[in-house]
Amino acid sequence: MRRLSLGGFVISVALLAFSGPARAGDVGEARALFQAGVKLYQEADYVAAREKFAEAERAHHAPVIVYNLALCDEKLGHVQAAVDGYERYIAEEGERGELSTAAAVAAAQLKSRSGKLKVESDPPGMRVYVDGTALEERTPTTLLVTTGAHHVVVEGDGFRDERDVRAAAGKLEVVGFVRPPTKPGEVRPPPPKVPEPELPPKPQEGPHPEGFVFGAHFVAVPYAFFKADTGPQNASASGASIGFSVEGGYAFTRRAEIVVRALGAIGSECGSFAGSNFLSMGPAINFRVLDWAWAGLGLLGGQAQACTNDKKLATNVVFSPTFDLGFAVATQPYGQWMITASIGYYFANPTNENRVLYAPIGFGLRFF
């Protein structure tokens, strides 16, 4: 019961134990990977948990990660790796380390209940495989193993031999291999290659913004003019105009681009084809939040005009901040067909000018 509580303790507090100089991003990545490993460990998926702990260790070294790697190795029956991990933790943290006592007890218990294999060869220096796992050390080498049957293979310069052995707790089993002498003129065939594990294919990455980008959209622009406090523009109006929005700029990451955007829209509220209009232009930034969803902000400069029955309404050239959303309905190698929606506001002087709220809704293509 003590071993289980110690293991549970390190899993519950380990996220607070990272220390040492590192970039904040490295530590954050290591914390996230460690937390994923903790969840998998608690679900008894020790292979996947060990992989996450190993990734966390590569991102940022911390003794507590070494301890948890040893916990996984112990669960997986990798006795020598588990003992090495516990002893490495003690070497780094010292005898007063928070988990040093637990590590020492775990290492001692593993040694007492495990068998030991000593693999020798003549000549020495051959590669060693135990139960299909390659060892870092070449012959002669000694390692701790679980009790029971094991399969040992050695290879070296045209020679390969294998043997089944049984390991007993607390006992040393010596496994020796001798390569027979080569006869004059004889050429030994190379040993068969140990098949390498197949790696899962990397997921293919879809099209993304890169370098210079461009977009064009047909837009409908519903609007509302708010009346000025005094003067000839003391009236309000609402309606809709139609037109185009174009933008061009540069994608400085795969998910962010800075552009210059222009909006032009006209309506017939003033008795002529383009009597009412919107004209604005300025910088904007777009973020690809998801593969199919965008958000952005803009700061356009321009003016708007509209009419009531007897009054001409307008703003001077003023700034108009915008908030933008976009949703991809189709993604192609050259870009995305988008439905877009924005909301903007012309900050005019309320004393004698109309202020305008407008919401362009569009459909068009954003090129990558």
C-alpha positions as CSV (number, residue, x, y, z in Angstrom):
1,M,0.0,0.0,0.0
2,R,2.9,2.4,0.7
3,R,4.2,2.1,-2.9
4,L,0.8,2.9,-4.3
5,S,0.4,6.0,-2.1
6,L,3.9,7.2,-3.0
7,G,3.2,6.8,-6.7
8,G,-0.1,8.7,-6.3
9,F,1.7,11.5,-4.4
10,V,4.2,12.2,-7.2
11,I,1.4,12.2,-9.8
12,S,-0.6,14.7,-7.8
13,V,2.2,17.2,-7.1
14,A,4.6,16.8,-10.0
15,L,3.2,19.6,-12.0
16,L,4.5,22.0,-9.3
17,A,7.9,20.5,-9.2
18,F,9.5,21.6,-12.4
19,S,12.6,23.7,-11.8
20,G,15.8,24.9,-13.5
21,P,16.5,27.4,-16.2
22,A,14.4,27.1,-19.3
23,R,12.2,29.0,-21.6
24,A,8.7,29.5,-20.4
25,G,7.4,27.8,-23.5
26,D,9.5,24.7,-22.8
27,V,8.2,24.5,-19.2
28,G,4.6,25.0,-20.3
29,E,4.9,22.3,-23.0
30,A,6.4,20.0,-20.5
31,R,3.6,20.6,-18.0
32,A,1.0,19.9,-20.6
33,L,2.7,16.7,-21.7
34,F,3.2,15.6,-18.1
35,Q,-0.4,16.2,-17.3
36,A,-1.4,14.0,-20.3
37,G,0.9,11.3,-19.1
38,V,-0.6,11.5,-15.6
39,K,-4.1,10.9,-17.0
40,L,-2.9,7.9,-19.1
41,Y,-1.1,6.5,-16.1
42,Q,-4.2,6.7,-14.0
43,E,-6.1,4.9,-16.8
44,A,-3.4,2.1,-16.7
45,D,-2.2,2.9,-20.2
46,Y,1.4,2.7,-19.2
47,V,2.9,2.5,-22.7
48,A,1.2,5.8,-23.8
49,A,1.9,7.4,-20.4
50,R,5.6,6.6,-20.7
51,E,5.7,8.2,-24.2
52,K,4.1,11.4,-22.8
53,F,6.5,11.5,-19.9
54,A,9.5,11.0,-22.3
55,E,8.2,13.9,-24.5
56,A,7.9,16.1,-21.3
57,E,11.5,15.2,-20.4
58,R,12.8,16.1,-23.8
59,A,10.9,19.5,-23.6
60,H,12.3,20.3,-20.1
61,H,14.3,18.1,-17.8
62,A,13.0,17.7,-14.2
63,P,13.9,14.9,-11.7
64,V,10.3,14.3,-11.0
65,I,9.7,13.3,-14.7
66,V,12.6,10.8,-14.4
67,Y,10.8,9.3,-11.3
68,N,7.5,8.9,-13.3
69,L,9.4,7.3,-16.2
70,A,10.7,4.8,-13.7
71,L,7.1,4.2,-12.4
72,C,6.0,3.4,-15.9
73,D,9.0,1.1,-16.6
74,E,8.2,-0.8,-13.4
75,K,4.6,-1.3,-14.5
76,L,5.8,-2.5,-17.9
77,G,8.3,-5.0,-16.5
78,H,11.4,-3.0,-17.7
79,V,13.2,-3.8,-14.4
80,Q,16.6,-2.5,-15.3
81,A,15.2,0.8,-16.8
82,A,13.1,1.3,-13.7
83,V,16.0,0.8,-11.3
84,D,18.2,3.1,-13.4
85,G,15.5,5.7,-13.3
86,Y,15.0,5.6,-9.5
87,E,18.7,5.7,-8.9
88,R,19.1,8.6,-11.3
89,Y,16.4,10.5,-9.4
90,I,18.3,9.9,-6.1
91,A,21.6,11.0,-7.7
92,E,20.1,14.3,-8.9
93,E,18.0,15.1,-5.9
94,G,20.2,13.6,-3.1
95,E,19.0,11.6,-0.2
96,R,16.9,14.5,1.1
97,G,14.9,14.7,-2.1
98,E,11.1,14.7,-1.7
99,L,10.8,11.3,-3.3
100,S,14.3,9.9,-2.7
101,T,13.1,7.5,0.1
102,A,10.3,6.2,-2.2
103,A,12.8,5.8,-5.1
104,A,15.3,3.9,-2.8
105,V,12.6,1.6,-1.5
106,A,11.3,0.9,-5.0
107,A,14.8,0.2,-6.4
108,A,15.6,-2.2,-3.5
109,Q,12.3,-4.1,-3.8
110,L,12.8,-4.5,-7.6
111,K,16.3,-5.8,-7.1
112,S,15.2,-8.3,-4.4
113,R,12.4,-9.8,-6.5
114,S,14.0,-9.8,-9.9
115,G,16.4,-12.1,-11.7
116,K,19.7,-11.0,-13.2
117,L,21.0,-11.9,-16.7
118,K,24.7,-11.7,-17.7
119,V,25.1,-11.9,-21.4
120,E,28.7,-12.7,-22.6
121,S,30.1,-13.4,-26.1
122,D,33.3,-14.5,-27.6
123,P,34.4,-12.2,-29.1
124,P,32.9,-9.4,-27.0
125,G,31.1,-6.3,-28.4
126,M,28.1,-8.0,-29.9
127,R,24.7,-6.4,-30.0
128,V,22.2,-7.7,-27.5
129,Y,18.4,-8.1,-27.7
130,V,16.3,-9.3,-24.8
131,D,12.7,-10.2,-25.6
132,G,13.0,-8.2,-28.8
133,T,14.3,-5.0,-27.1
134,A,17.7,-3.8,-28.1
135,L,20.1,-2.9,-25.2
136,E,22.3,0.1,-25.3
137,E,25.3,-1.9,-23.9
138,R,27.0,-4.6,-25.9
139,T,28.5,-7.8,-24.6
140,P,29.5,-8.4,-21.9
141,T,26.5,-6.8,-20.1
142,T,24.4,-7.5,-17.0
143,L,20.8,-6.5,-16.5
144,L,17.9,-7.0,-14.1
145,V,14.8,-8.8,-15.6
146,T,11.5,-10.1,-14.3
147,T,11.4,-13.7,-13.2
148,G,10.5,-16.3,-15.7
149,A,11.3,-17.0,-19.4
150,H,13.3,-14.6,-21.6
151,H,14.6,-14.8,-25.2
152,V,18.1,-13.5,-25.7
153,V,19.6,-12.7,-29.1
154,V,23.2,-11.6,-30.0
155,E,24.4,-10.3,-33.3
156,G,27.7,-9.2,-34.7
157,D,29.6,-9.1,-38.0
158,G,27.9,-12.0,-39.8
159,F,27.0,-13.9,-36.7
160,R,23.6,-14.3,-35.0
161,D,22.6,-16.7,-32.2
162,E,19.7,-16.9,-29.8
163,R,18.7,-18.7,-26.6
164,D,15.8,-19.1,-24.2
165,V,16.6,-18.7,-20.5
166,R,14.7,-18.6,-17.2
167,A,15.5,-16.1,-14.6
168,A,14.9,-16.7,-10.9
169,A,14.5,-14.1,-8.1
170,G,17.8,-13.1,-6.6
171,K,19.9,-15.3,-8.9
172,L,22.4,-14.6,-11.6
173,E,21.9,-16.5,-14.9
174,V,24.9,-16.4,-17.2
175,V,24.2,-16.7,-21.0
176,G,27.3,-17.2,-23.1
177,F,27.6,-17.2,-26.9
178,V,30.7,-18.2,-28.9
179,R,31.1,-17.4,-32.6
180,P,32.7,-20.3,-34.4
181,P,35.9,-19.5,-36.2
182,T,35.6,-18.6,-39.9
183,K,37.0,-21.2,-42.3
184,P,39.5,-20.1,-44.9
185,G,37.7,-18.5,-47.8
186,E,34.3,-18.6,-46.1
187,V,32.2,-15.5,-46.3
188,R,29.6,-15.3,-43.6
189,P,26.2,-13.9,-44.7
190,P,25.1,-10.8,-42.9
191,P,22.6,-11.3,-40.0
192,P,19.0,-10.8,-40.7
193,K,17.9,-7.3,-40.0
194,V,15.7,-6.7,-37.0
195,P,12.5,-5.1,-38.3
196,E,12.1,-1.6,-37.3
197,P,8.7,-0.6,-35.9
198,E,6.5,1.2,-38.3
199,L,5.8,4.8,-37.4
200,P,2.3,6.1,-37.9
201,P,2.1,8.4,-41.0
202,K,2.2,12.1,-40.2
203,P,-1.1,13.8,-40.6
204,Q,-1.2,15.7,-43.9
205,E,-1.4,19.4,-43.3
206,G,-4.1,21.3,-45.2
207,P,-3.6,24.5,-47.2
208,H,-2.7,27.5,-45.1
209,P,-1.7,31.2,-45.6
210,E,1.9,31.7,-46.6
211,G,3.6,34.9,-47.9
212,F,1.4,37.4,-49.8
213,V,-2.3,36.9,-49.5
214,F,-5.3,38.4,-51.2
215,G,-9.1,38.3,-50.9
216,A,-12.2,39.7,-52.6
217,H,-15.8,39.5,-51.4
218,F,-19.2,40.7,-52.6
219,V,-20.9,42.4,-49.6
220,A,-24.3,43.6,-48.5
221,V,-24.1,46.4,-46.0
222,P,-27.0,47.0,-43.7
223,Y,-26.6,50.3,-41.9
224,A,-28.2,52.7,-39.4
225,F,-27.5,56.5,-39.4
226,F,-28.0,58.2,-36.0
227,K,-29.2,61.8,-36.0
228,A,-26.9,64.6,-35.1
229,D,-27.9,66.8,-32.1
230,T,-28.3,70.0,-34.2
231,G,-28.1,71.2,-37.8
232,P,-29.3,69.9,-41.1
233,Q,-28.3,66.3,-40.3
234,N,-30.6,66.2,-37.3
235,A,-32.3,63.0,-38.7
236,S,-31.8,59.3,-38.7
237,A,-32.0,56.7,-41.5
238,S,-31.5,53.0,-42.1
239,G,-31.1,50.8,-45.2
240,A,-28.7,48.6,-47.0
241,S,-26.0,49.1,-49.7
242,I,-24.2,46.6,-51.9
243,G,-20.6,46.5,-53.0
244,F,-17.2,44.9,-52.7
245,S,-14.6,44.4,-50.1
246,V,-11.0,43.6,-51.1
247,E,-7.9,43.1,-49.0
248,G,-4.2,42.3,-49.6
249,G,-1.3,41.7,-47.3
250,Y,1.2,39.3,-45.8
251,A,0.8,36.1,-43.7
252,F,3.5,36.3,-41.1
253,T,2.5,32.9,-39.6
254,R,0.3,30.0,-40.8
255,R,-2.6,31.4,-38.7
256,A,-2.2,35.2,-38.8
257,E,-2.0,37.8,-41.5
258,I,-1.9,41.5,-41.7
259,V,-3.7,43.2,-44.6
260,V,-4.9,46.5,-46.0
261,R,-8.7,46.3,-46.5
262,A,-11.0,48.5,-48.7
263,L,-14.8,48.6,-48.6
264,G,-16.9,50.3,-51.2
265,A,-20.8,50.0,-51.3
266,I,-23.5,52.0,-52.9
267,G,-27.3,52.4,-52.6
268,S,-30.2,54.3,-54.3
269,E,-31.8,55.8,-51.2
270,C,-30.9,59.4,-52.4
271,G,-32.7,59.1,-55.7
272,S,-29.7,58.2,-57.8
273,F,-27.7,55.1,-58.5
274,A,-24.9,55.9,-56.0
275,G,-26.6,58.5,-53.9
276,S,-25.8,56.7,-50.7
277,N,-22.4,55.1,-50.3
278,F,-19.8,53.7,-48.0
279,L,-16.1,54.3,-48.8
280,S,-13.4,53.2,-46.3
281,M,-9.9,51.8,-46.2
282,G,-7.3,50.8,-43.6
283,P,-5.2,48.1,-41.9
284,A,-6.7,44.9,-40.4
285,I,-5.4,41.7,-38.9
286,N,-6.9,38.2,-39.5
287,F,-6.5,35.2,-37.2
288,R,-7.2,31.6,-38.3
289,V,-8.8,30.4,-35.1
290,L,-9.7,27.0,-36.5
291,D,-9.1,25.5,-40.0
292,W,-12.5,26.7,-41.0
293,A,-13.0,29.8,-38.8
294,W,-11.4,33.3,-38.8
295,A,-11.6,36.3,-36.6
296,G,-10.1,39.8,-37.1
297,L,-9.9,43.4,-36.2
298,G,-9.7,46.5,-38.4
299,L,-9.3,50.2,-38.2
300,L,-10.6,51.8,-41.4
301,G,-10.8,55.5,-42.3
302,G,-13.6,56.8,-44.6
303,Q,-17.0,58.3,-44.8
304,A,-20.6,57.3,-45.4
305,Q,-23.6,59.0,-47.0
306,A,-27.4,58.3,-47.0
307,C,-30.7,60.2,-47.3
308,T,-34.1,60.6,-45.6
309,N,-37.0,62.0,-47.6
310,D,-35.7,65.5,-47.4
311,K,-32.3,65.5,-45.9
312,K,-28.8,64.4,-46.9
313,L,-27.0,62.5,-44.1
314,A,-23.2,62.1,-44.0
315,T,-20.1,61.8,-41.9
316,N,-16.8,63.5,-42.5
317,V,-13.8,61.4,-43.1
318,V,-13.5,59.5,-39.7
319,F,-12.1,56.4,-38.2
320,S,-14.2,53.2,-38.1
321,P,-13.1,50.2,-36.0
322,T,-14.4,46.8,-37.1
323,F,-14.7,43.3,-35.7
324,D,-14.7,40.6,-38.3
325,L,-15.7,36.9,-38.5
326,G,-15.2,34.5,-41.4
327,F,-16.4,30.9,-42.0
328,A,-15.0,28.7,-44.7
329,V,-17.6,26.8,-46.7
330,A,-15.0,25.2,-49.0
331,T,-11.2,24.8,-48.8
332,Q,-9.1,24.5,-51.9
333,P,-5.3,24.3,-52.5
334,Y,-5.5,28.0,-53.6
335,G,-7.6,29.3,-50.7
336,Q,-11.0,29.3,-49.0
337,W,-14.4,30.3,-50.1
338,M,-15.8,32.3,-47.2
339,I,-18.9,33.7,-45.7
340,T,-18.0,36.8,-43.8
341,A,-19.7,39.1,-41.3
342,S,-18.4,42.3,-39.7
343,I,-19.7,45.1,-37.6
344,G,-18.3,48.7,-37.7
345,Y,-19.0,52.1,-36.3
346,Y,-18.1,55.5,-37.8
347,F,-17.1,57.8,-34.9
348,A,-18.4,61.1,-36.1
349,N,-19.0,64.3,-34.1
350,P,-22.5,63.8,-32.6
351,T,-23.1,67.6,-32.3
352,N,-23.5,68.2,-36.0
353,E,-22.7,64.9,-37.8
354,N,-24.3,61.5,-38.2
355,R,-22.8,58.5,-36.5
356,V,-23.2,55.2,-38.4
357,L,-23.4,51.6,-37.3
358,Y,-23.0,49.2,-40.2
359,A,-22.6,45.4,-40.6
360,P,-21.2,44.1,-43.9
361,I,-22.2,40.5,-44.8
362,G,-20.2,39.0,-47.6
363,F,-19.3,36.0,-49.7
364,G,-16.0,35.6,-51.6
365,L,-12.6,34.0,-51.9
366,R,-9.6,34.4,-49.6
367,F,-6.5,33.3,-51.5
368,F,-3.5,31.7,-49.8
